[in-house]
């Protein structure tokens, strides 16, 4: 496990632990704080704490992504396009190439059938990248995207 994977795992578990602690701590407020307004204010602060923390983590990850994308090495900045093209090829194979090949094989009275791909493993990656692509499109339309 490299340092980045460890950091991502650590941050994810930290956010999970924080979320798990908020409910019980909020429940304890009834026992220790009698002022209803103060209790509600503290409960609100606790309930938004995990959300604020998640936003801070997302901003930090965006900074890492910007640094990686600006890197001159293709092996650092080029992994996202490589994953995107791999997903694109997989999607084209699944919905265009394999069905057409199986249709052609069936017309030729062949008993060979090309198996379909397991899309359950690829779709989360593709959907995540499509979301990032949409954000990139918004950046370009607002004029804040990086021009080459």
Residue pairs with C-beta under 8 A, 6 or more apart in sequence:
1 9
4 64
11 57
14 53
15 50
15 53
15 54
15 57
18 49
18 50
18 53
19 50
22 46
22 47
22 49
22 50
25 46
26 43
26 46
26 47
29 39
29 42
29 43
30 39
33 39
33 42
68 76
68 77
69 77
69 80
69 146
70 77
70 146
71 77
80 129
80 132
83 125
83 129
84 129
84 133
87 122
87 125
87 126
87 129
90 117
90 119
90 122
90 126
91 122
91 126
93 117
94 116
94 117
94 119
98 114
98 116
98 117
101 114
102 113
102 114
105 112
105 113
105 114
136 145
139 145
